[in-house]
Amino acid sequence: MEDVYEALVRLRAAGHRSAVATIVNVSGSIPSFKSAKMLVGEEGTLVGTIGGGCVEAEVVQAAREVIAEERPRTLRFDLNQDPKYDTGLLCGGSLEIFVEPVLPPAVAYVFGAGHVGFKVYTVARIAGFEVVVVDDREAFANRERFPDAREVLSGEMDSLLSRLSPGAGSYLIIATRGHRDDMRVLRWAVNTRAGYIGMLGSKRKVLAIFRQLREEGADPAALERVHAPVGLSIGATTPEEIAVSVVAELIACRRGAASARPLMLMSSRPRSKPTAAPAAPEEAEAPAQVASARPRSAGS
């Protein structure tokens, strides 16, 4: 039988989030013991026990909330005072349970090892993401250029994609050297479990690629997951600025900020003005005008 620690390692390696509940304080008689542990996985895994009954049911629910919020909490139960915790056993004690999230590392997959891809790698590393770099050009995708990457993969793109299995904690940034490879990667990406998918490019390029994928029969709901053009709107034009806007959007997505909602240009849903950054300089049609950058007076 798998124990809590084995399950924790397995889930984390597979990219799944989980939470561990531990009895940290006990007073009187309880249907378990101090240090007892239970693991709750976001996909439904339950390993271990802290005594069963209503207490355990409440802890499972709290663990799911801890996973979603990515913040720990301490729960307190008084078995003597609350009749709903009466299990028919001679238990009249109290206990405290600490529930902590266990998160897989946030992994950013950067497809494209050119100027923008290199800067996204650099900023993402600073922000705490592990980075996997993917490109079909070994002259660009190599350890000399990306010494701190988790992986650097080069070769025929379809072959590389077949080797990747991004989980829900993965972030896919598509910034290849051309429309054809962007479309190839996006076609694959929307069928993965990745929590974030973003594609660099001008509005015209994004519209053309999405139109082609729709004509091929791509699921519209899958395409609506895509952030395109990628990045938060900060008027970025240089590779460095674009990288900041892209990674800012990754952080917003990771932390559940409202600005992280996907922008898909061909969506039929009502939406506000685009909030995405423009493409790289060689692809952008015109610099973005960012009204939010204008100073406001104290009385406005």
N, C-alpha and C positions, 0 to 999 in steps of 0.2 A: 504494500500500500504506500502511495506517495505521501511524504510528509510535507509540512508547511514550507520548509526551506527548499526542498526539491521543486515543489510547485512554483514557488516564487521565482527561482532561477529560470525555470522553463518558460513561464509567462513573460518574464522580462526579455529573455532572449528572442521570443517570438514577437516582441513589440507590443504586448498587451499591458495595459495598466491594471493595477490591483491595489488592494489595501490590506494591511495586517492589523488585526485587533488583538490586543494583549491585555490581560487582567494585570493591572499594576498595583492595586491596593485592595485589601480585603479586611473586613471587620465582621466577626461572627461567623456563622455557618452559611456556606453557599454551595450550590451544586457543581462546583468546579474547584480550581485551585489557583493561587497566585502564579503568574507567568504563563498560564494557559494561553494558547494562540489559535487564531482562526484566520485563514486567508480567503478573501473575497475577490474574485476576478471580474473585470468589467464584462467579460463574455459569458459569465454564469458559473465559473469555477467556484466551488466551496471545498476547502480542505481544512481539517481540524475542527475543534469545537471549544466553546467557552461555557458549555453547560446546557445548551438547548433551551427550549421553552420560549417564552415571550421576550426574555432578555436577548437571546441570540437573534430572534427575528428583528428586533429593533436595531441591534448592532449591524446586521446585514444591510438594512436600509440605510443606516448612517454611513456605512462603509461605501455604499454606492454614491452617496452624496460627497463623501471625501474624495473619491476618485474623480468625480466631475469637477469639483472645486479645486482639487490638487492642494488641499490644506488639511492638516491634521486637526483632530478634536478629541476632547476627553469627555466620556459619558459616565454618569453616576447613577447607580440604581440602589434603592433601599427596598430590599425584599420583605422587610418586616412591616413597612407602612403602606405599601401599595398592593391591594388584593389581586390585581391583574397578574402579578408575578407569583401567585400561589400555584405551585406545581404539585401539591399534595405531599411534598417532602418536608422534613423538619428543618427548613432553612429559614433563618430570620436575620441574616446578616446584610451587609451592604458591600458594594464593590465599585471600583473605578476601572474603566476600560479605556485604554489609549488606542485610537485608530489613526494610523498613518498611511499616507499614500505611498505606493511604490511605483515609480514611473520608469519606463524604458528611456534611454537617451533620445533626445530629439534629434532626428537625422534629416539633414537637408541634402537631397539629391540634386546636384547641379548638372544639367544636361547642356554642355557647351563649355569648352575650356578657353574661350577667347577672352577679350579684354573685360567684358562685363562679367562673364562667368568667374574670372579670376578675382575680381573685386567682390562679387557676392560671396565667394568662398572666404575671402579675408574677413569681411564684416560679420558673416555668419559665425565664424570661429570665435570672434571677439564676443559675440552675443551668447555663446554657450552651446551652439549647435555642433554636432558632429557632421562632417561633410563627406559625401561621396561624389566624386567628379567623374562624369561620363562623357566621352568624346570619341569620334572615330579617327582622330588624328593623334598618333603617338607623339608627334613633335610638340603638341600642346598639352596633352594629358599624360603627364609623367611626374615622378616623385621629385624631380628637381624643381619644378614649378609649384607643386602642391605638397610640400614635405609633411604638413600636419593633417592631411586629409585622412579620413578613416579608410577610404579606398580610392584608388585612381584606376579607372577602367578605360581601356582604349581597344578599338577593334571595330568590326562591322556592327552597325547600330542594332539591327534586329537580333543578332546573336547576343549582344550585351543585354538588351531588354529582357530576353528570355531567362537570363540568370538572376534577375532582380525580383524581389518579393516585398515591396514596401508595405509596412503595417500602418495602422491608424495613427501612429505617432510620427509618421513620415511626411516630409514636405518636398514636393517636386517642383523645381524651377526649370522651365524650358527656355533655353537661350542658345540654341544651336546656331550654326553659321548660315542656315538657309531655310526657306519655307518647307522644302521637302522633308528635311529631318525634323523640323518642328511638328509637322503634321504626323509624321511617323511616331514620334514620341507621345504626342497628345492622344493619338488613337489608342495607344497602349495604356497611357496613364489613367484615362477615365474609366478603365475597367479594373483598376487596382483598388486596394483598401486605403490608399493614402488619404491623410486628413486634410491635405492642402495640395492644390494643383494650380500653378501659375505659369503663364506664358508671356514672354517678352515680345514686343512688337508694336508697330503702328496700328492704328485702328483699321486701316485698309487691309493690312496683312491678316489681322485677327478675323475680320469679317470673311475674308476669302477662305481661310482655313476652316472656320466653323461651317461655312456654307458647303464646302466640299465634304466634310464629315457628315453633315446632315444628309446630303445626297447619297452617301454610302450607306445610310441607314443607322447612323449613330443614335443612341438613345438621347433624346433632348434633355431628360432629367439628369443624365450623366454629364452632359456638356454644361449644364447650369452649375456644376460644382466648380467650374474653372474661373480663376481670377485672371481676366485678360481685358485690356493690357494689365500687366502685373505691377504691384507696388502701390503705396499710398501716394496721394497727390501732394508733392512738395515742390513741383516745378523742376524736377531733376533733369539734367541734360548730359552731364559727364558720366563716365562709367562709375566713378566713385559715388556720385550723388544717386545714381540709379540703384547701386548696391544698397545704399542706406535706405532708400524707399522700399526696396524689395524686402530686406530683412526686417524693417519696421512692420511690414504687413505680416510676415511670419510670426513676429512676436505678438501682434494684435490677435492673430488667429489662435496662437497658443494660449493666450490669456483671456480669450473670450470677449475681446473688445468689439463694440458695435461696428467699428471701421473695418472689421475683418470679413464682412459679408461679401460673398463672391460677386464680381461684376462680370457678366457675360453679355457682350454687346448685342447678340441676337436673341436675348431673352425677351419673351413677350410680357414679362412681369413689369409693373410700374416701377420706376426707379428714379432716383435723383440724378443730378449731374454726375458725370463720371468722376470717380475718386481715385483713379489709377494713374501711375506715373507714365510719362511718355516712353517711347522706345529708345534704344541706344542711338547715339548721334547719327550713325550711318543709315538708320531706318526711320527715324522720326520725320514726320512731315512738317511739323512746326513746333516750336517750344510751347509748352503748356503755360497758360496764364493762371496763376493761383491767387484767387481773390483773398484767401485766408491769410496771405502773407502781408497784406496792407495793415499798417498800424491803426489802432482805434484810439480815440480820445477817451479820457477817463469817464466822461459822461455818456458815452455811446452805449 
